[in-house]
Amino acid sequence: MLDNLSQRLARVVKTMRGEARLTEANTAEMLREVRMALLEADVALPVVREFIARVKERALGADVAGSLSPGQALVGVVQKELTAIIGGDLGPGAQTLNLAVTPPAIILMAGLQGAGKTTTVGKLARLLRLQKKKVLVVSADIYRPAAIEQLKTVAAQVDADFFPSESTQAPVDIARAALDWAKKHYHDVLIVDTAGRLAIDAEMMNEIAAIDAAIHPAETLFVVDAMAGQDAVNTAKAFDATLPLTGIVLTKLDGDARGGAALSVRHVTGKPIKFVGVGEKLDGLEVFHPDRMASRILGMGDILALVEDAQRSVDVAEAEKLVKKMKSGTRFDLEDFKMQLQQMKKMGGLGGVLDKLPAQMQAAAGQTDMARAERDTRRMEGIINSMTAQERAKPDLIKASRKRRIAAGAGVPVQEVNRLLKQFEQMQGMMKQLQKGGLAKLMRGMRGGFPGMR
């Protein structure tokens, strides 16, 4: 997100090389670029003004330390102020949910129709289930067709309990009944999904305010579409005036290269962004870290998030099995290769991994067509699935007639099978280097490549 800002900052850093210190003259250009990039990113004008004023105040006259160039020093100032304005000034722990209440801890979800509330309820329930919480979800949306059934389906997918409701019931009555059930059945958390509208109206606001007053939630989260731009700011103001909001969930963040809502909504409401939603899958909800988001906006990547993705997604048992196999001297085979492809998919595919890498590494991979690379990865998995267990264990068996059979089974030309086998041989060679302890040689051989890139 905010690709524009990253590119502009990179250009200005280059132009400021050779300067001894930051002055009003040499920061003026930088600040102009930042201002234009923020406005193009759909950040609210009052936020832009405050941000630029804070950067200017901190930057002017600052000494350039050590080996830093003035451009790099200014980027450091911008990063600190960016972190502060999107929530870093709220202190540690502001982004965590407050569940330290007498069970059940109630989470009320509010927002406009289409913001992704119901999907976010499922994503949040999944996160809480991973923390071993007993979760109950309920829909108080009696207006949207199939809203209740949608939540029931989502709850089943994330292993959360579902409290049934009917469109003939009053939303306040539904919320009270669900709370009573949650207490009697010892649930840790109750998540209440509420109705949205296509636009803000008095009826909707009165209804959600009544639910809030009836159940006294520990958390009232405002769910907003990151692609809504300035509309997100106006919606945030209206909800903040009606409800005691405790936090914000930004959805569809992956669909907006501008991302201005991330900067504007937090500033307008004064409430922390607690989660960001990426993608449609139920594992696409990330805890919001202002410092990490600032780094990603400035093209510095988010390596910590990448490590956390790996810890969350990688099958530890399978990984340990592969390590033992390598240590024993057994050859890396096609079944192992397939496992590596599947682990990459669990981490969001090549696109998901690259999104969290620093800009320089993204640029290095920029020649690669990501959509094509993802397609190639899926195709490779399909080709391996068309092989017999014996062929996967002993790839040397795969000669011309077997290649034709495998290609027909996978629905691809024989050339695709040959390409897969060539890439497998390269990976097998890397694994041999690893077995021999040649890590440095291995890293040189990789040259930043991923399976599926060509």
For each residue, the residues with C-beta under 8 A, 3 or more apart:
1: 226 253 256 257 258 259 262 296 297
2: 5 6 37 41 257 258 259 260 297
3: 6 7 257
4: 7 8 37 40 41 257 258
5: 2 8 9 34 37 38 41 297 298
6: 2 3 9 10 297 298 299 359
7: 3 4 10 11
8: 4 5 11 12 33 34 36 37
9: 5 6 12 13 30 33 34 37 75 78 298 299
10: 6 7 13 14 299 359
11: 7 8 14 15 33
12: 8 9 15 16 29 30 33 71 74
13: 9 10 16 17 69 71 72 74 75
14: 10 11 17 71
15: 11 12 29 71
16: 12 13 19 26 30 69 70 71 74
17: 13 14 69 71
18: 69
19: 16 22 23 26 64 69 70 71
20: 64 70
21: 61 62 63 64 70
22: 19 26 27 59 60 61 62 64 70 73 74
23: 19 26 27 60 61
24: 27 28 60
25: 28
26: 16 19 22 23 29 30 70
27: 22 23 24 30 31 56 59 60 74
28: 24 25 31 32
29: 12 15 26 32 33
30: 9 12 16 26 27 33 34 71 74
31: 27 28 34 35 52 55 56
32: 28 29 35 36
33: 8 9 11 12 29 30 36 37
34: 5 8 9 30 31 37 38 51 52 55 78
35: 31 32 38 39 48 52
36: 8 32 33 39 40
37: 2 4 5 8 9 33 34 40 41
38: 5 34 35 41 43 47 48 51 260 263
39: 35 36 42 43 45 48
40: 4 36 37 258
41: 2 4 5 37 38 258 259 260 263
42: 39 229 230 258 260 261 264
43: 38 39 47 48 51 260 263 264
44: 47 48 230 233 260 263 264 267 268
45: 39 48 49
46: 49 50 267
47: 38 43 44 50 51 85 263 264 267 268
48: 35 38 39 43 44 45 51 52
49: 45 46 52 53
50: 46 47 53 54 85 267
51: 34 38 43 47 48 54 55 81 82 85 263
52: 31 34 35 48 49 55 56
53: 49 50 56 57
54: 50 51 57 58 81 84 85
55: 31 34 51 52 58 59 74 77 78 81
56: 27 31 52 53 59 60
57: 53 54 60
58: 54 55 62 77 80 81
59: 22 27 55 56 62 73 74 77
60: 22 23 24 27 56 57
61: 21 22 23
62: 21 22 58 59 73 77
63: 21
64: 19 20 21 22 68 69 70 73
65: 68 73
66:
67:
68: 64 65 72 73 76
69: 13 16 17 18 19 64 72 73
70: 16 19 20 21 22 26 64 73 74
71: 12 13 14 15 16 17 19 30 74 75
72: 13 68 69 75 76
73: 22 59 62 64 65 68 69 70 76 77
74: 12 13 16 22 27 30 55 59 70 71 77 78
75: 9 13 71 72 78 79 298
76: 68 72 73 79 80
77: 55 58 59 62 73 74 80 81
78: 9 34 55 74 75 81 82 298
79: 75 76 82 83 294 295 298 300
80: 58 76 77 83 84
81: 51 54 55 58 77 78 84 85
82: 51 78 79 85 86 263 294 297 298
83: 79 80 86 87 88 290 291 293 294
84: 54 80 81 88 89 290
85: 47 50 51 54 81 82 88 89 263 266 267
86: 82 83 262 263 266 273 290 293 294
87: 83 90 94 95 266 272 273 288 290
88: 83 84 85 290 291 294
89: 84 85
90: 87 94 272
91: 94
92:
93: 96
94: 87 90 91 272
95: 87 247 272 273 274 287 288 289 290
96: 93 274 287
97: 105 107 218 219 247 274
98: 101 105 218 219 246
99: 105 133 188 189 218
100: 105
101: 98 105 218
102:
103: 182 183 186 187 188 189
104: 136 179 182 183 187 188 189 190
105: 97 98 99 100 101 188 189 190 218 219
106: 179 189 190 191 192 215 216 217 218 219
107: 97 124 189 190 191 192 217 218 219 220 221
108: 192 194 208 211 212 215 217 219 220 221 243
109: 117 120 121 191 192 193 194 221 223 249
110: 117 194 208 220 221 222 223 239 243 245
111: 115 116 117 196 222 223 224 235 239
112: 115 196 197 198 199 200 224 225 235
113: 144 195 196 197 198
114: 196 198 225
115: 111 112 196 223 224 225 228 251
116: 111 119 120 223 225 251 252 277
117: 109 110 111 120 121 193 194 196 223
118: 121 122 139 141 147 150 151 154 193
119: 116 122 123 154 251 277 280 282
120: 109 116 117 123 124 223 249 251 275 277 285
121: 109 117 118 124 125 137 151 154 191 193
122: 118 119 125 126 137 151 154 155 157 158 160 282
123: 119 120 126 127 158 275 277 282 283 284 285
124: 107 120 121 127 128 191 249 275 285
125: 121 122 128 129 135 137 154 155 158 160 189 191
126: 122 123 129 130 158 159 160 282 283 285
127: 123 124 130 131 285
128: 124 125 131 133 135 160 188 189
129: 125 126 132 133 135 158 159 160
130: 126 127
131: 127 128
132: 129
133: 99 128 129 188 189
134: 161 186 187 188 189
135: 125 128 129 160 161 187 188 189 190 191
136: 104 160 161 162 163 178 181 182 185 187 189 190 191
137: 121 122 125 151 154 155 160 161 162 163 190 191 192 193
138: 151 162 163 165 174 175 178 190 191 192 193
139: 118 147 148 150 151 165 174 193
140: 165 171 172 174 175 192 193 194 195 211
141: 118 144 147 148 171 193 194 195 196
142: 147 165 166 167 168 169 170 171 174 195
143: 147 167 195
144: 113 141 147 195 196
145:
146: 149 150
147: 118 139 141 142 143 144 150 151 193 195
148: 139 141 151 152 164 165 166 167
149: 146 152 153
150: 118 139 146 147 153 154
151: 118 121 122 137 138 139 147 148 154 155 162 193
152: 148 149 155 156 162 164
153: 149 150 156 157
154: 118 119 121 122 125 137 150 151 157 158 282
155: 122 125 137 151 152 158 160 161 162
156: 152 153 159 162
157: 122 153 154 282
158: 122 123 125 126 129 154 155 282
159: 126 129 156
160: 122 125 126 128 129 135 136 137 155 191
161: 134 135 136 137 155 185 187
162: 136 137 138 151 152 155 156
163: 136 137 138 177 178 181 182
164: 148 152
165: 138 139 140 142 148 169 174 177 178
166: 142 148 169
167: 142 143 148
168: 142
169: 142 165 166 173 174
170: 142 173 174
171: 140 141 142 174 175 194 195 207 210 211
172: 140 175 176 207 210 211 214
173: 169 170 176 177
174: 138 139 140 142 165 169 170 171 177 178
175: 138 140 171 172 178 179 192 211 214 215
176: 172 173 179 180 214 215
177: 163 165 173 174 180 181
178: 136 138 163 165 174 175 181 182 190 192
179: 104 106 175 176 182 183 190 215
180: 176 177 183 184
181: 136 163 177 178 184 185
182: 103 104 136 163 178 179 185 187 190
183: 103 104 179 180 186 187
184: 180 181
185: 136 161 181 182
186: 103 134 183
187: 103 104 134 135 136 161 182 183 190
188: 99 103 104 105 128 133 134 135
189: 99 103 104 105 106 107 125 128 133 134 135 136
190: 104 105 106 107 135 136 137 138 178 179 182 187
191: 106 107 109 121 124 125 135 136 137 138 160
192: 106 107 108 109 137 138 140 175 178 211 215 217
193: 109 117 118 121 137 138 139 140 141 147 151
194: 108 109 110 117 140 141 171 207 208 211
195: 113 140 141 142 143 144 147 171 204 207 208
196: 111 112 113 114 115 117 141 144 204
197: 112 113 200 201 204
198: 112 113 114
199: 112
200: 112 197 204 205 234 235 238 239
201: 197 204 205
202: 205 206
203: 206 207
204: 195 196 197 200 201 207 208
205: 200 201 202 208 209 238 239 242
206: 202 203 209 210
207: 171 172 194 195 203 204 210 211
208: 108 110 194 195 204 205 211 212 242 243
209: 205 206 212 213 242 243
210: 171 172 206 207 213 214
211: 108 140 171 172 175 192 194 207 208 214 215
212: 108 208 209 215 216 217 220 243 244
213: 209 210 216
214: 172 175 176 210 211
215: 106 108 175 176 179 192 211 212
216: 106 212 213
217: 106 107 108 192 212 220
218: 97 98 99 101 105 106 107 246
219: 97 98 105 106 107 108 246 247
220: 107 108 110 212 217 243 244 245 246 247
221: 107 108 109 110 245 246 247 248 249 274 275
222: 110 111 236 239 240 243 245 247 248 249 265 269 271
223: 109 110 111 115 116 117 120 248 249 251
224: 111 112 115 228 232 235 236 248 249 250 251 261 265
225: 112 114 115 116 228 232 251 252 261
226: 1 232 250 251 252 253 255 256 259 261 262 276
227: 252 255 256 261
228: 115 224 225 231 232 235 261
229: 42 232 258 260 261
230: 42 44 233 234 264
231: 228 234 235
232: 224 225 226 228 229 235 236 261 264 265
233: 44 230 236 237 261 264 265 268
234: 200 230 231 237 238
235: 111 112 200 224 228 231 232 238 239
236: 222 224 232 233 239 240 248 264 265 268 269
237: 233 234 240 241 268 269
238: 200 205 234 235 241 242
239: 110 111 200 205 222 235 236 242 243 245
240: 222 236 237 243 245 268 269 270 271
241: 237 238
242: 205 208 209 238 239
243: 108 110 208 209 212 220 222 239 240
244: 212 220
245: 110 220 221 222 239 240 248 269 271
246: 98 218 219 220 221 271
247: 95 97 219 220 221 222 271 272 273 274 275
248: 221 222 223 224 236 245 265 266 269 271 272 273 274
249: 109 120 124 221 222 223 224 273 274 275 276 277
250: 224 226 253 261 262 265 273 275 276 277 288
251: 115 116 119 120 223 224 225 226 276 277
252: 116 225 226 227 255 256 277 278
253: 1 226 250 256 259 262 276 277 278
254: 278 279 284 355
255: 226 227 252
256: 1 226 227 252 253 259 261
257: 1 2 3 4
258: 1 2 4 40 41 42 229
259: 1 2 41 226 253 256 262 263 297
260: 2 38 41 42 43 44 229 263 264
261: 42 224 225 226 227 228 229 232 233 250 256 264 265
262: 1 86 226 250 253 259 265 266 273 276 293
263: 38 41 43 44 47 51 82 85 86 259 260 266 267
264: 42 43 44 47 230 232 233 236 260 261 267 268
265: 222 224 232 233 236 248 250 261 262 268 269 273
266: 85 86 87 248 262 263 269 270 271 272 273
267: 44 46 47 50 85 263 264 270
268: 44 47 233 236 237 240 264 265
269: 222 236 237 240 245 248 265 266
270: 240 266 267
271: 222 240 245 246 247 248 266
272: 87 90 94 95 247 248 266 288
273: 86 87 95 247 248 249 250 262 265 266 276 288 290
274: 95 96 97 221 247 248 249 287 288
275: 120 123 124 221 247 249 250 285 286 287 288
276: 226 249 250 251 253 262 273 285 286 288 293
277: 116 119 120 123 249 250 251 252 253 284 285 286
278: 252 253 254 284 285 286
279: 254 284 348
280: 119 284
281: 284
282: 119 122 123 126 154 157 158 285
283: 123 126
284: 123 254 277 278 279 280 281
285: 120 123 124 126 127 275 276 277 278 282
286: 275 276 277 278 305
287: 95 96 274 275
288: 87 95 250 272 273 274 275 276 293
289: 95 292 293 304 305
290: 83 84 86 87 88 95 273 293 294
291: 83 88 294 295
292: 289 295 296 302 304 305
293: 83 86 262 276 288 289 290 296 297 302
294: 79 82 83 86 88 290 291 297 298
295: 79 291 292 298 300 301 302
296: 1 292 293 299 300 301 302 355 356
297: 1 2 5 6 82 259 293 294
298: 5 6 9 75 78 79 82 294 295
299: 6 9 10 296 358 359 360 362
300: 79 295 296 358 359
301: 295 296 306 356 357 358 359 361 362
302: 292 293 295 296 305 306 356
303: 306 307 356 357 358
304: 289 292 307 308
305: 286 289 292 302 308 309 356
306: 301 302 303 309 310 347 353 356 357
307: 303 304 310 311
308: 304 305 311 312
309: 305 306 312 313 347 348 352 353 356
310: 306 307 313 314 347
311: 307 308 314
312: 308 309
313: 309 310 343 346 347
314: 310 311 318 319 343 346 347
315: 318 319 339 343 346
316: 319 320
317: 320 321
318: 314 315 321 322 339 343
319: 314 315 316 322 323 343
320: 316 317 323 324
321: 317 318 324 325
322: 318 319 325 326 336 339
323: 319 320 326 327
324: 320 321 327 328
325: 321 322 328 330 332 336
326: 322 323 329 330 332 431 434 435
327: 323 324 435
328: 324 325
329: 326 435
330: 325 326
331: 428
332: 325 326 336 337 427 428 431 432
333: 336 337 392 393 394 395
334: 337 338 384 387 391 392 393 395 424
335: 338 339 384 389 392 393
336: 322 325 332 333 339 340
337: 332 333 334 340 341 384 424 427 428 451
338: 334 335 341 342 381 384 385 392
339: 315 318 322 335 336 342 343
340: 336 337 343 344 427 451
341: 337 338 344 345 377 380 381 451 452
342: 338 339 345 346 381
343: 313 314 315 318 319 339 340 346 347
344: 340 341 347 349 350 353 377 450 451
345: 341 342 348 349 377
346: 313 314 315 342 343
347: 306 309 310 313 314 343 344 352 353
348: 279 309 345 351 352 353 355
349: 344 345 352 353 374 377
350: 344 353 354 368 370 373 374 377 450 452 453
351: 348 354 355 370 374
352: 309 347 348 349 355 356
353: 306 309 344 347 348 349 350 356 357 450
354: 350 351 357 361 362 365 370
355: 254 296 348 351 352 362
356: 296 301 302 303 305 306 309 352 353
357: 301 303 306 353 354 361 362 365
358: 299 300 301 303 361 362
359: 6 10 299 300 301 362 363
360: 299 363 364
361: 301 354 357 358 364 365 448
362: 299 301 354 355 357 358 359 365 366
363: 359 360 366
364: 360 361 448
365: 354 357 361 362 368 448 450 453
366: 362 363
367:
368: 350 365 372 373 453 454
369: 372 373
370: 350 351 354 373 374
371: 374 375
372: 368 369 375 376
373: 350 368 369 370 376 377 450 452 453 454
374: 349 350 351 370 371 377 378 452
375: 371 372 378 379
376: 372 373 379 380 452 454
377: 341 344 345 349 350 373 374 380 381 451 452
378: 374 375 381 382
379: 375 376 382 383 410 412 416
380: 341 376 377 383 384 420 423 451 452
381: 338 341 342 377 378 384 385
382: 378 379 385 386 410 411 412
383: 379 380 386 387 406 407 410 412 416 417 420
384: 334 335 337 338 380 381 387 392 420
385: 338 381 382 410
386: 382 383 405 406 407 409 410
387: 334 383 384 391 392 398 406
388: 391 392
389: 335 392 393
390: 393 394 397
391: 334 387 388 394 395 397 398 402 406
392: 333 334 335 338 384 387 388 389 395
393: 333 334 335 389 390
394: 333 390 391 397
395: 333 334 391 392 398 421 424
396:
397: 390 391 394 402
398: 387 391 395 402 403 406 417 421
399: 402 403
400: 403 404
401: 404 405
402: 391 397 398 399 405 406
403: 398 399 400 406 407 414 417 418
404: 400 401 407 408 414
405: 386 401 402 408 409
406: 383 386 387 391 398 402 403 409 410 417
407: 383 386 403 404 410 412 413 414 416 417
408: 404 405 411
409: 386 405 406
410: 379 382 383 385 386 406 407 416 417
411: 382 408
412: 379 382 383 407 416 417
413: 407 416 417
414: 403 404 407 417 418
415: 418 419
416: 379 383 407 410 412 413 419 420
417: 383 398 403 406 407 410 412 413 414 420 421
418: 403 414 415 421 422
419: 415 416 422 423
420: 380 383 384 416 417 423 424
421: 395 398 417 418 424 425
422: 418 419 425 426
423: 380 419 420 426 427 451
424: 334 337 395 420 421 427 428
425: 421 422 428 429
426: 422 423 429 430
427: 332 337 340 423 424 430 431 451
428: 331 332 337 424 425 431 432
429: 425 426 432 433 445
430: 426 427 433 434 442 445 446
431: 326 332 427 428 434 435
432: 332 428 429 435 436
433: 429 430 436 438 439 441 442 445
434: 326 430 431 437 438 439 442
435: 326 327 329 431 432
436: 432 433
437: 434
438: 433 434 441 442
439: 433 434 442 443
440: 443 444
441: 433 438 444 445
442: 430 433 434 438 439 445 446
443: 439 440 446
444: 440 441 447
445: 429 430 433 441 442
446: 430 442 443 449
447: 444
448: 361 364 365
449: 446 453
450: 344 350 353 365 373 453
451: 337 340 341 344 377 380 423 427
452: 341 350 373 374 376 377 380
453: 350 365 368 373 449 450
454: 368 373 376
